[in-house]
Amino acid sequence: MPTREQLESALFNADKAGDFQAAKSIANELKSFNIDLPQHDYLRPQETPVSDAGLALVSGANTLLPNIAGLPMDFARNAANLGLAGYGVARKELGEIMGEDGYIPPEPIKPLIGGSEWMRRKIALSTQALGGDPFAMPNPSDPLQQKAHMAGSILASGALAPSKGIKEAALNVARMTVPATGAVGMQEAFPEQPLAPIIGMMAAPAGVAATVKTKNAISPTVSAAKSFLKAHKLGYKVPPALAKPSKTQQVVEGSAGVVPTKQKASLFNQKVTNDLIKKDLGYPKDVPLSREGLGAIRSEAGRVYEKAKTVGTFKTDKTFIGDISKISNQGSALAKEFPNMVKQDVAKLAKTFNKKQISSEALVEAVKQLRADSSAGFRSQDPSTLALAKANGKMASALESLMERSISKTHPELSPSLKAARQKIAKTYTVEKALKGDNVDAVALGRDLDKGKPLSGVIRDVAEFGQSFKGAAQVNVPQQTNFRPMDLLTGVSGAAVTGNMMWLTAALARPALRTLTLSKPYQAVLARQRPEVLTQAVKELKNIATMADKQAQSVAISSMMADLQESGNIDSR
């Protein structure tokens, strides 16, 4: 039997290494010597232990937390130890070749701060009031412990989700409460079905969406509701909590994963945005958007301007002189107070076009040059360059307006096609400014609306979508897959807890829920189903469920669906 000194030394080493299980075992042996271990009071029996089920809930969380959170430090330690081992072997072999004896290989690095062993020790210290081992596996003969352990593992996956602070981390855990409850409930209802917990995880959030009373809803503004309806008609998909900001939809979206749901929606919506813009501009559908492609659209639309070149001479009018005056006054307050800070480019530009008449050919060429200079200038970060780019754009618009007013009087047959060409060319420049790679940034177009830019037609529709639903209109989303590392945690922990490898299929639960919330039927319900109609439908379904006659149930459900379709409250497709 080991002596007291040997046990105390072993306890000191185990405690230093962070090996909680070994320290506990040694401390129990030391009890036979009737000695006090104040520095290891976390190993003592506690007076207020929690229930076995409560301890199983904690241990369920602990099957994941230390191993996953400590993975980076464990990886670094293992990699370093592998390198040391390799060095030791090589050094020993070299020593033998050179006739050296007695080489002592380097000792492996002990568990690091922040590693899984260190975290286990910290968890053990912080949970000493529980009165039991916070890492113990549940009693296989106790169903309550098994369920609590499972729920703890699912909740832990929420704690490990990416977050920006403690508040968001706590919210992530809360979001996993509904899936955890669903998993436990389904396993209790179908104990012999290995897939029951996974089905419960997927079905619970959707069930909440169908049954929670609308009194808990956070009423969206009328404008927000209209924005979603418009986006839905355009073909966009919006995450539930953005489409209908209620507690119910927040639960659903939180269970599916807020960030990945928005990213999945953004990937789908990006194609919708690009297709809408392409169709509006007459851009080839199968060709990626590019500056060169937009330039080709401009060239095609600009052919009508060639006809305008032959019109003759345009006399400037009061409206044009007023437009020039506004452009020349751009930055006038700054020029008055600090004249040395203001470049004279804008004033020179206005002075250049302050004429009594302009030839049609020169005007057309000037417009082309001004538009090109404006587009190039907006790519700069220099304030003076941006100011000149803005002035160039305004001057081009003033010249085009002068040309349209003159042609409408002298050549009215040319006026409609000239106006249409001008609008298309202006759209190509607007789209080009919002182009990120080969994708149109709807959020950037939304910022143009915020600045008061006069957008119209399809481009305005896209801009309003980007303005209202920034989370679902992210451009060039980095995550291109519906499956995330966090989705795997629940399946891995469930398999570890139950020993049933079928639990690995739980990795499909959250991705499946994301797909469901962004599906056409679910989006249609969010867009078209009035809350009071949905509530009434749920009540009717509950009454139908109590019918003993299956045929009567079928007739009642068919009748209810027909009424809903006839009233236009659900999509009949």
Order of alpha helices (4+ residues) and beta strands (2+ residues): alpha-alpha-alpha-alpha-alpha-alpha-alpha-alpha-alpha-alpha-alpha-alpha-alpha-alpha-alpha-alpha-beta-alpha-alpha-alpha-beta-alpha-alpha-alpha-beta-beta-alpha-alpha-alpha-alpha-alpha-alpha-alpha
